[in-house]
Amino acid sequence: MPESTDDHLNGTGSAASLGLWDSISIIVGIVVGVSIFTVPALIFSNVSGPWQGLGAWLLGGVLSLIGALCYAELATTYPKMGGDYVYLNRAFKPWTGFLFGWGRLSVIQTASIGSLAYIFAEYAVRLSNGRLDANHTVWLACACVLGVTAVNVMGIVVGKTAQNILTVAKVLGLLGILAGGLYAFQGAEAFAVENPVGKGGIGFAMIFVLYAYGGWNDTAFVAAETRDRKRNIPRSLILGIGIITGLYLLINLAYMMGMGFEGARASWVPAADVLTPMLGDKGGQAMSLLVMLSVLGAVNGVALTGARGHVAMGRDYRLFTLLGRWNPKKHSPFWALLAQAAIALLMIVAVGTARGRGSIDTIMVGLGFSVSGLPWAEYHGGFDTLVAGTAPVFWMFFYLTGVAMLVLRVKDRTTPRPFVTPFYPILPLIFCGTCLYMLWQSVAYAKGLSMFGFAPLALGVPLYFISRHMRAANGEVKQQ
């Protein structure tokens, strides 16, 4: 097993630069991205009424908090750069951690960056009042990735400052939506229900709710750069999830107050519809700007934390040694950021252009993964395609991390645990069950498109066998 996973990953060449607010800002910035502006109609259409709808959002917060408590134990017990990579390496065989690291670089993190960048681009086109069109979407998404990467290459201080500013702007914008809901409040009629039977039921609604809460676990990747981590990691996770849950409940309540429950069920741009009575025609523009700021905060947070996860694998395997190099002056993983951006750009172009989709279909057919190519039309391109195609890989590894916690409780029973998950093993088992449910649902939804995520992941198998025959990196901090 590579030594660095256990012994020296705290030696990042970087001082602990992240305080409690910085960590909370990263969590809120990543999680509160675009879902709160897009999925409420899907959720409300699958519940029986407003209170069940709000209850679904509250349940999502509770389930996320349970997962956060599990991660708080792991991150404080093993506060090393790499997050899940470290936990999986220690709990299972090295190939498990390697496949996670490779999957995060080739599928999970990069697809998340790419999909969010697509949303930024789509709203930028909408805000341009006709000066830009759909043909510009791919290139605006690429510009978003390049801009955020440039900010983070400048170092952790610049990256976290940008994150804090964007998170504050995002929260203020969400409070503006709450004001819009209060302004247009329809009284008791707002909570009237014309059709009490949801289409798919609460179980289907929870798919979208849990997706909206996704991303809080990324704080584990910056555990090594967190000050007073024994206290701040659990606090940031618990407070971060609490703030997100509160925001989600208030904003969905604002949607219903401003449009009524049936109106919220039918609205695909709820923020614009709520703001229009207060701001008039400028309501749509305000909403577009708010979504762009929100997405930028999410992309920045994902890029900042994701690159630090790639560093751990780069230090363990010579095949990826460039990823492990750290710039001690700027406290940034320069090469990991560049590699992450390059793959995200490749994904954006691959799903966003006819030539890119054709190339993927050719590869899939040639390898025998598909007969006629991927079902692109079913997933509308861009954001939906990247999310649907890679979600099964994400939930598979999320589940394995939950199992890793149970394994490490036995394997490392004498290791001090600064934070202990309460009600063990009930809460970890609930977390694992939630992940299994989401894995099953994501595969059922993606169908053949899931090969978009599993095919690159499968490439990690031969890469691991190549890597294990190469001498592991010696663990010294590498400088540019």
C-alpha positions as CSV (number, residue, x, y, z in Angstrom):
1,M,0.0,0.0,0.0
2,P,1.4,3.4,-0.8
3,E,3.0,5.0,2.2
4,S,1.7,8.5,1.7
5,T,-1.9,7.7,2.3
6,D,-1.0,6.9,5.9
7,D,2.0,8.9,6.9
8,H,2.9,12.1,5.2
9,L,0.0,13.7,3.3
10,N,-0.3,16.4,5.8
11,G,2.9,17.7,4.4
12,T,1.2,19.6,1.6
13,G,3.8,22.4,1.5
14,S,0.9,24.6,2.5
15,A,0.0,26.2,5.9
16,A,-3.4,25.5,7.2
17,S,-5.2,28.5,5.6
18,L,-8.9,27.6,5.9
19,G,-10.9,28.8,8.9
20,L,-14.4,27.8,10.0
21,W,-16.1,30.4,7.8
22,D,-14.0,29.4,4.8
23,S,-15.0,25.8,5.1
24,I,-18.7,26.7,5.6
25,S,-18.4,28.9,2.6
26,I,-17.0,26.1,0.5
27,I,-19.8,23.7,1.5
28,V,-22.6,26.3,1.0
29,G,-21.0,27.5,-2.3
30,I,-20.8,24.0,-3.8
31,V,-24.1,22.7,-2.7
32,V,-26.3,25.7,-3.4
33,G,-25.6,25.8,-7.1
34,V,-28.3,25.6,-9.6
35,S,-30.8,22.9,-8.2
36,I,-32.7,25.4,-6.1
37,F,-33.6,27.2,-9.3
38,T,-34.5,24.2,-11.4
39,V,-35.7,21.1,-9.5
40,P,-38.6,22.5,-7.2
41,A,-41.2,21.9,-9.9
42,L,-40.0,18.3,-10.3
43,I,-40.2,17.8,-6.5
44,F,-43.6,19.4,-6.0
45,S,-45.0,17.5,-8.9
46,N,-44.2,14.2,-7.1
47,V,-45.7,15.1,-3.7
48,S,-49.2,15.3,-2.4
49,G,-49.1,18.9,-1.1
50,P,-47.0,21.8,0.1
51,W,-46.2,20.4,3.5
52,Q,-45.1,17.0,2.1
53,G,-42.9,19.0,-0.3
54,L,-41.3,21.0,2.4
55,G,-41.0,17.8,4.4
56,A,-39.0,16.2,1.5
57,W,-36.6,19.1,1.6
58,L,-36.2,18.8,5.4
59,L,-35.7,15.0,5.1
60,G,-33.0,15.7,2.5
61,G,-31.3,18.0,5.0
62,V,-31.5,15.3,7.7
63,L,-30.1,12.6,5.5
64,S,-27.3,14.9,4.4
65,L,-26.5,15.7,8.0
66,I,-26.3,12.0,8.8
67,G,-23.8,11.6,6.0
68,A,-21.9,14.7,7.2
69,L,-21.6,13.2,10.7
70,C,-20.0,10.1,9.1
71,Y,-17.6,12.3,7.1
72,A,-16.8,14.4,10.1
73,E,-15.5,11.3,11.9
74,L,-13.4,10.2,8.8
75,A,-12.0,13.6,8.1
76,T,-10.9,14.3,11.7
77,T,-9.5,10.8,12.2
78,Y,-7.6,10.8,8.9
79,P,-7.1,14.6,8.2
80,K,-5.0,14.1,5.1
81,M,-5.2,15.6,1.6
82,G,-7.3,13.3,-0.5
83,G,-10.5,12.7,1.4
84,D,-12.3,9.6,0.2
85,Y,-9.1,8.4,-1.6
86,V,-7.4,8.2,1.8
87,Y,-10.4,6.4,3.5
88,L,-10.8,3.8,0.7
89,N,-7.1,3.2,0.5
90,R,-6.9,2.4,4.2
91,A,-10.2,0.4,4.5
92,F,-9.8,-1.7,1.4
93,K,-7.1,-2.5,-1.2
94,P,-5.0,0.2,-2.9
95,W,-6.7,-0.5,-6.2
96,T,-10.0,0.8,-4.6
97,G,-8.4,4.1,-3.7
98,F,-6.7,4.3,-7.1
99,L,-10.0,3.7,-9.0
100,F,-11.7,6.4,-6.9
101,G,-8.9,8.8,-7.6
102,W,-8.9,8.1,-11.3
103,G,-12.7,8.1,-11.4
104,R,-12.8,11.5,-9.6
105,L,-10.4,13.0,-12.2
106,S,-11.8,11.4,-15.3
107,V,-15.5,11.3,-14.4
108,I,-16.9,12.7,-11.1
109,Q,-15.3,16.0,-10.4
110,T,-14.6,17.0,-14.0
111,A,-18.2,16.2,-15.0
112,S,-19.5,18.3,-12.1
113,I,-17.4,21.3,-13.2
114,G,-18.5,20.8,-16.8
115,S,-22.2,20.5,-16.1
116,L,-22.2,23.6,-13.8
117,A,-20.3,25.5,-16.4
118,Y,-23.0,24.7,-18.9
119,I,-25.6,26.2,-16.7
120,F,-23.5,29.4,-16.3
121,A,-23.3,29.6,-20.1
122,E,-27.0,29.0,-20.7
123,Y,-27.9,31.9,-18.3
124,A,-25.2,34.1,-19.8
125,V,-26.9,33.7,-23.2
126,R,-30.3,34.5,-21.7
127,L,-28.9,37.6,-20.0
128,S,-27.4,38.9,-23.2
129,N,-30.8,39.8,-24.7
130,G,-30.2,38.2,-28.0
131,R,-26.6,39.3,-28.5
132,L,-25.5,35.7,-27.9
133,D,-27.3,32.5,-29.0
134,A,-27.1,28.8,-28.3
135,N,-24.1,28.3,-30.5
136,H,-22.1,30.3,-27.9
137,T,-23.0,28.0,-25.0
138,V,-20.2,25.5,-25.4
139,W,-17.5,28.2,-25.6
140,L,-19.0,30.3,-22.7
141,A,-18.9,27.1,-20.6
142,C,-15.2,26.6,-21.5
143,A,-14.5,30.3,-20.6
144,C,-16.1,29.7,-17.2
145,V,-13.9,26.7,-16.5
146,L,-10.7,28.5,-17.6
147,G,-11.6,31.6,-15.5
148,V,-12.2,29.7,-12.3
149,T,-9.1,27.6,-12.9
150,A,-7.0,30.7,-13.3
151,V,-8.3,32.1,-10.0
152,N,-7.4,28.9,-8.1
153,V,-3.9,28.7,-9.8
154,M,-3.2,32.0,-8.1
155,G,-3.4,30.2,-4.7
156,I,-5.6,29.1,-1.8
157,V,-6.0,32.7,-0.5
158,V,-7.3,34.0,-3.8
159,G,-9.5,30.9,-4.2
160,K,-11.0,31.1,-0.8
161,T,-11.6,34.8,-1.0
162,A,-13.4,34.4,-4.3
163,Q,-15.5,31.6,-2.7
164,N,-16.4,33.8,0.3
165,I,-17.5,36.7,-1.9
166,L,-19.5,34.5,-4.3
167,T,-21.2,32.7,-1.3
168,V,-22.2,36.0,0.3
169,A,-23.6,37.3,-3.0
170,K,-25.5,34.1,-3.5
171,V,-27.0,34.2,0.0
172,L,-28.0,37.8,-0.5
173,G,-29.6,36.9,-3.8
174,L,-31.6,34.1,-2.2
175,L,-32.8,36.5,0.5
176,G,-34.0,38.7,-2.4
177,I,-36.1,35.7,-3.6
178,L,-37.6,35.4,-0.1
179,A,-38.4,39.1,-0.2
180,G,-40.1,38.6,-3.6
181,G,-42.2,35.7,-2.2
182,L,-43.3,37.9,0.8
183,Y,-44.1,40.8,-1.6
184,A,-46.4,38.6,-3.8
185,F,-47.8,36.5,-0.9
186,Q,-51.3,35.2,-1.8
187,G,-52.3,34.4,1.7
188,A,-53.8,31.0,2.7
189,E,-54.7,30.4,-1.0
190,A,-51.0,30.0,-1.7
191,F,-51.1,26.5,0.0
192,A,-54.3,25.3,-1.8
193,V,-53.9,22.0,-3.6
194,E,-55.9,21.1,-6.7
195,N,-54.3,17.7,-7.4
196,P,-53.3,16.1,-4.1
197,V,-51.7,13.0,-5.8
198,G,-48.1,13.4,-6.9
199,K,-47.0,11.7,-10.1
200,G,-44.2,9.5,-8.9
201,G,-44.5,9.7,-5.1
202,I,-42.2,10.9,-2.3
203,G,-39.5,8.3,-3.2
204,F,-39.1,9.8,-6.7
205,A,-39.1,13.3,-5.3
206,M,-36.2,12.4,-3.0
207,I,-34.0,11.7,-6.0
208,F,-34.1,15.3,-6.9
209,V,-33.9,16.5,-3.3
210,L,-30.8,14.5,-2.6
211,Y,-29.2,15.7,-5.8
212,A,-29.9,19.3,-4.7
213,Y,-27.9,18.6,-1.5
214,G,-25.0,16.9,-3.3
215,G,-21.4,18.2,-2.8
216,W,-21.1,18.8,0.9
217,N,-18.6,15.9,1.2
218,D,-16.0,17.9,-0.8
219,T,-14.9,19.6,2.3
220,A,-13.0,16.4,3.2
221,F,-10.6,17.2,0.4
222,V,-9.3,20.3,2.1
223,A,-9.1,18.8,5.6
224,A,-5.3,19.0,5.5
225,E,-5.6,22.8,5.0
226,T,-8.1,23.5,7.7
227,R,-7.1,25.2,10.9
228,D,-8.1,23.6,14.2
229,R,-9.5,20.7,12.2
230,K,-10.6,18.6,15.1
231,R,-13.2,21.3,15.9
232,N,-13.7,23.1,12.6
233,I,-14.3,20.1,10.3
234,P,-17.3,18.8,12.3
235,R,-18.6,22.4,12.9
236,S,-18.3,23.3,9.2
237,L,-20.1,20.2,8.1
238,I,-22.9,20.5,10.6
239,L,-23.3,24.3,10.3
240,G,-23.0,24.2,6.6
241,I,-25.7,21.5,6.2
242,G,-27.9,23.5,8.6
243,I,-27.5,26.7,6.7
244,I,-28.3,24.9,3.4
245,T,-31.3,23.2,4.8
246,G,-32.6,26.5,6.2
247,L,-32.1,28.3,2.9
248,Y,-33.8,25.5,0.9
249,L,-36.8,25.5,3.1
250,L,-37.1,29.3,3.1
251,I,-36.7,29.6,-0.7
252,N,-39.2,26.9,-1.5
253,L,-41.6,28.5,1.0
254,A,-41.1,31.8,-0.9
255,Y,-41.9,30.1,-4.2
256,M,-45.2,28.8,-2.8
257,M,-46.0,32.1,-1.2
258,G,-45.4,34.1,-4.4
259,M,-46.9,31.6,-6.9
260,G,-49.0,29.3,-4.9
261,F,-48.2,25.6,-4.5
262,E,-49.8,24.7,-7.9
263,G,-47.9,27.6,-9.5
264,A,-44.6,26.3,-8.0
265,R,-45.5,22.9,-9.4
266,A,-45.8,24.3,-12.9
267,S,-42.9,26.8,-12.9
268,W,-39.5,25.8,-14.5
269,V,-38.0,29.2,-13.7
270,P,-39.5,29.8,-10.2
271,A,-37.0,32.5,-9.1
272,A,-37.9,34.6,-12.2
273,D,-41.6,34.1,-11.6
274,V,-41.3,35.1,-8.0
275,L,-39.2,38.2,-8.7
276,T,-41.3,39.5,-11.6
277,P,-44.2,41.0,-9.4
278,M,-41.6,43.0,-7.4
279,L,-39.1,43.8,-10.2
280,G,-41.3,43.6,-13.3
281,D,-39.5,42.7,-16.6
282,K,-36.2,42.9,-14.8
283,G,-37.1,39.9,-12.7
284,G,-35.9,37.5,-15.3
285,Q,-32.6,39.4,-15.7
286,A,-32.1,39.4,-11.9
287,M,-32.7,35.7,-11.8
288,S,-30.3,35.0,-14.6
289,L,-27.6,37.1,-12.8
290,L,-28.3,35.3,-9.5
291,V,-28.0,31.9,-11.1
292,M,-24.7,32.8,-12.8
293,L,-23.3,34.0,-9.5
294,S,-24.5,30.9,-7.7
295,V,-23.1,28.6,-10.3
296,L,-19.7,30.4,-10.3
297,G,-19.5,29.8,-6.5
298,A,-20.3,26.2,-7.1
299,V,-17.7,25.8,-9.9
300,N,-15.1,27.6,-7.8
301,G,-15.7,25.4,-4.8
302,V,-15.7,22.2,-6.8
303,A,-12.4,23.2,-8.6
304,L,-10.7,24.2,-5.4
305,T,-11.5,21.0,-3.5
306,G,-11.3,18.7,-6.5
307,A,-7.7,19.5,-7.4
308,R,-6.6,18.7,-3.9
309,G,-8.1,15.3,-4.1
310,H,-6.0,14.6,-7.3
311,V,-2.8,15.6,-5.4
312,A,-3.0,12.5,-3.1
313,M,-3.0,10.0,-6.0
314,G,-0.3,12.0,-7.8
315,R,2.0,11.5,-4.8
316,D,1.4,7.8,-4.5
317,Y,1.7,6.8,-8.2
318,R,4.5,7.8,-10.4
319,L,2.3,7.6,-13.5
320,F,0.4,10.6,-12.1
321,T,3.4,12.3,-10.5
322,L,2.7,15.7,-12.0
323,L,-0.7,15.8,-10.2
324,G,1.2,15.6,-6.9
325,R,3.4,18.6,-7.4
326,W,2.6,21.5,-5.2
327,N,3.4,25.2,-5.6
328,P,4.6,26.2,-2.1
329,K,4.6,29.9,-2.8
330,K,0.9,30.1,-3.9
331,H,-0.2,27.1,-1.9
332,S,-1.9,25.6,-5.0
333,P,-1.8,22.2,-6.8
334,F,-0.9,23.8,-10.2
335,W,-0.7,20.7,-12.4
336,A,-3.8,19.0,-10.8
337,L,-5.8,22.2,-11.5
338,L,-4.6,22.2,-15.1
339,A,-5.4,18.5,-15.6
340,Q,-8.8,18.9,-14.0
341,A,-9.6,21.8,-16.3
342,A,-8.4,20.0,-19.4
343,I,-10.7,17.0,-18.8
344,A,-13.6,19.2,-17.9
345,L,-13.1,21.2,-21.2
346,L,-12.9,17.9,-23.1
347,M,-16.2,16.8,-21.6
348,I,-17.9,20.1,-22.4
349,V,-16.8,19.9,-26.1
350,A,-17.6,16.2,-26.3
351,V,-21.3,16.5,-25.2
352,G,-21.9,19.9,-26.6
353,T,-20.8,19.5,-30.2
354,A,-22.0,17.2,-33.0
355,R,-18.4,16.1,-33.7
356,G,-17.8,15.3,-30.0
357,R,-20.9,13.2,-29.6
358,G,-20.1,11.4,-32.9
359,S,-16.6,10.6,-31.6
360,I,-18.0,9.2,-28.3
361,D,-20.5,7.0,-30.2
362,T,-17.8,5.7,-32.5
363,I,-15.7,4.7,-29.4
364,M,-18.6,3.1,-27.6
365,V,-19.6,1.1,-30.6
366,G,-16.0,0.1,-31.3
367,L,-15.5,-1.2,-27.8
368,G,-18.8,-3.0,-27.8
369,F,-20.4,-0.9,-25.1
370,S,-23.2,0.2,-27.4
371,V,-24.8,-0.9,-30.7
372,S,-25.9,2.4,-32.1
373,G,-24.3,5.0,-29.8
374,L,-25.6,6.8,-26.6
375,P,-29.2,8.0,-26.3
376,W,-28.2,11.7,-26.4
377,A,-31.7,13.0,-27.3
378,E,-33.2,11.6,-24.1
379,Y,-31.0,13.9,-21.9
380,H,-31.2,17.2,-23.7
381,G,-27.4,17.7,-23.9
382,G,-25.0,19.8,-21.8
383,F,-25.9,19.8,-18.1
384,D,-28.4,16.9,-18.1
385,T,-26.2,14.7,-20.1
386,L,-23.1,15.1,-17.9
387,V,-25.1,14.7,-14.7
388,A,-27.1,11.6,-15.8
389,G,-24.1,9.9,-17.3
390,T,-21.8,10.3,-14.3
391,A,-24.1,10.1,-11.3
392,P,-24.0,6.3,-11.0
393,V,-20.2,6.4,-10.6
394,F,-20.5,9.2,-7.9
395,W,-23.1,7.3,-5.9
396,M,-21.1,4.0,-6.1
397,F,-18.0,5.5,-4.5
398,F,-20.1,7.5,-2.0
399,Y,-21.6,4.2,-0.9
400,L,-18.1,2.6,-0.7
401,T,-17.0,5.5,1.6
402,G,-19.8,4.8,3.9
403,V,-18.8,1.1,4.0
404,A,-15.2,2.2,4.6
405,M,-16.2,3.9,7.8
406,L,-17.7,0.7,9.1
407,V,-14.6,-1.2,8.1
408,L,-12.2,1.3,9.7
409,R,-14.1,1.2,13.0
410,V,-12.9,-2.4,13.2
411,K,-9.6,-2.2,11.4
412,D,-8.4,0.9,13.3
413,R,-10.3,0.3,16.5
414,T,-7.4,1.7,18.6
415,T,-6.9,4.9,16.5
416,P,-8.0,8.1,18.3
417,R,-11.2,9.6,16.9
418,P,-11.5,13.3,17.7
419,F,-15.1,13.2,16.6
420,V,-17.3,10.1,16.9
421,T,-20.5,9.7,14.9
422,P,-23.4,9.4,17.3
423,F,-25.8,6.4,17.3
424,Y,-23.2,4.1,15.7
425,P,-23.8,2.0,13.6
426,I,-27.4,3.2,12.9
427,L,-26.5,6.5,11.2
428,P,-23.7,5.0,9.0
429,L,-26.1,2.3,7.9
430,I,-28.8,4.9,7.0
431,F,-26.1,6.7,5.0
432,C,-25.1,3.6,3.1
433,G,-28.8,2.7,2.5
434,T,-29.4,6.2,1.1
435,C,-26.4,5.9,-1.3
436,L,-27.6,2.5,-2.5
437,Y,-31.0,3.8,-3.2
438,M,-29.6,6.7,-5.2
439,L,-27.2,4.4,-7.1
440,W,-30.1,2.2,-8.1
441,Q,-32.2,5.2,-9.2
442,S,-29.4,6.9,-11.1
443,V,-28.6,3.8,-13.1
444,A,-32.3,3.3,-13.8
445,Y,-32.5,6.9,-15.0
446,A,-29.3,7.0,-17.1
447,K,-29.6,3.5,-18.6
448,G,-27.2,3.3,-21.5
449,L,-25.8,6.8,-20.9
450,S,-24.2,5.5,-17.7
451,M,-21.5,4.1,-19.9
452,F,-20.4,7.7,-20.3
453,G,-19.1,7.4,-16.7
454,F,-18.3,3.7,-16.4
455,A,-16.3,3.5,-19.6
456,P,-13.6,6.0,-18.5
457,L,-13.6,4.4,-15.0
458,A,-12.9,1.0,-16.6
459,L,-9.8,2.5,-18.2
460,G,-8.5,2.9,-14.6
461,V,-8.0,-0.9,-14.3
462,P,-5.1,-1.2,-16.8
463,L,-3.7,2.1,-15.5
464,Y,-3.6,0.7,-12.0
465,F,-1.7,-2.4,-13.1
466,I,0.7,-0.2,-15.0
467,S,1.1,2.1,-12.0
468,R,1.7,-0.6,-9.4
469,H,4.8,-1.8,-11.3
470,M,6.2,1.7,-11.2
471,R,8.0,2.9,-8.1
472,A,5.7,4.9,-5.8
473,A,6.6,8.5,-5.3
474,N,8.9,9.0,-2.2
475,G,6.5,11.4,-0.5
476,E,8.7,14.5,-0.3
477,V,7.0,17.7,-1.1
478,K,7.6,18.5,-4.7
479,Q,8.0,22.0,-5.9
480,Q,7.5,23.5,-9.3
